[in-house]
Amino acid sequence: QVQLVESGGGLVQPGRSLRLSCAASGSVFRIDAMGWYRQAPGKEREWVATVTRAGATSYASSVKGRFTISRDNAENTVYLQMNSLKPEDSAVYYCNTFRYGLGYWGQGTQVTVSS
């Protein structure tokens, strides 16, 4: 069993930056890809970015060029550096990972981009 805890969310002005972190604990041996998703009120949860254990990254078109996903395998932590934030980036951000074919989700952290 894997537990995921997100942190780093908060209120930020448009154009500013924020970094989210997600730490995995429990049965963390051989966890595979880690990723970030987000969900705004009244919207479906959408995929944001993924990083493989080897470090290969992929991004949703809406965040490409502004967000950077990375991971520290020794610390079992995934990060999301968010730059040039826009109001439409406001959402609850969730991290997830897979281990031996089973998926795990965190509880989410709120990001609000507003003046």
C-alpha positions in Angstrom: 0.0 0.0 0.0 1.2 3.5 -1.0 0.2 6.8 0.6 0.6 10.1 -1.2 0.6 13.5 0.4 0.6 16.7 -1.6 1.8 20.1 -0.4 2.6 23.6 -1.7 -0.8 24.8 -2.8 -2.1 28.2 -2.0 -3.2 31.6 -3.4 -1.0 33.2 -6.0 -1.3 36.2 -8.4 -1.5 35.7 -12.1 2.0 35.5 -13.7 3.6 34.3 -10.5 5.0 30.8 -9.7 4.3 28.0 -7.4 5.9 24.6 -6.7 3.9 21.6 -5.6 5.3 18.5 -3.9 4.0 15.0 -3.4 5.7 12.6 -1.1 5.1 8.8 -1.3 5.3 6.6 1.7 4.5 3.0 2.7 5.3 0.3 0.2 7.3 2.6 -2.0 9.8 0.0 -3.5 9.5 -0.1 -7.3 6.9 2.7 -7.7 6.6 3.5 -11.4 5.4 6.6 -13.2 4.2 9.6 -11.1 1.9 12.3 -12.3 -0.2 15.3 -11.6 -3.9 15.8 -12.3 -6.2 18.7 -11.5 -9.9 19.3 -11.1 -11.7 22.7 -11.0 -15.3 23.1 -9.7 -17.8 21.7 -12.1 -15.1 20.3 -14.4 -13.8 16.8 -15.0 -10.5 15.8 -13.6 -7.8 16.4 -16.2 -4.3 15.1 -16.7 -1.6 17.7 -16.3 1.8 15.9 -16.5 3.6 12.6 -16.0 7.2 11.6 -15.3 8.5 8.1 -15.6 10.9 6.5 -13.1 13.7 7.1 -15.7 12.8 10.8 -15.9 10.9 11.0 -19.2 8.2 13.7 -19.1 5.0 14.5 -20.9 2.5 17.4 -20.5 -1.0 18.5 -21.3 -1.1 21.1 -24.1 -2.6 23.6 -21.7 0.5 23.7 -19.5 3.3 22.9 -21.9 6.0 25.5 -21.7 4.9 26.8 -18.3 4.9 23.7 -16.0 7.8 21.4 -15.3 7.4 18.0 -13.6 10.3 16.3 -11.9 11.0 13.5 -9.4 13.5 12.5 -6.7 13.5 8.7 -6.7 15.6 8.6 -3.5 13.0 10.6 -1.7 10.0 9.1 -3.5 8.8 12.6 -4.3 7.4 14.2 -7.4 7.3 18.0 -8.0 5.4 20.3 -10.2 7.0 23.7 -10.9 4.2 26.0 -12.2 5.3 29.3 -13.8 3.3 32.0 -15.5 0.2 31.0 -13.7 -3.2 31.9 -15.1 -6.6 32.1 -13.4 -7.7 29.0 -15.4 -5.0 27.0 -13.7 -7.0 27.3 -10.4 -8.0 23.8 -9.3 -7.4 21.1 -6.8 -4.2 19.4 -7.8 -3.8 15.6 -7.2 -0.7 13.4 -7.6 -0.8 9.8 -8.4 1.6 6.8 -8.9 1.5 3.2 -9.8 3.2 0.2 -8.2 2.9 -3.3 -9.7 -0.1 -2.3 -11.7 -2.1 -0.7 -8.9 -2.9 3.0 -8.8 -2.7 5.4 -5.8 -4.0 8.9 -5.4 -3.3 11.7 -2.9 -6.0 13.9 -1.3 -5.2 17.0 -3.3 -3.9 20.5 -2.7 -5.8 23.7 -3.7 -4.2 26.1 -6.1 -6.0 29.5 -6.6 -4.7 32.0 -9.1 -6.3 35.4 -8.5 -5.6 39.0 -8.1 
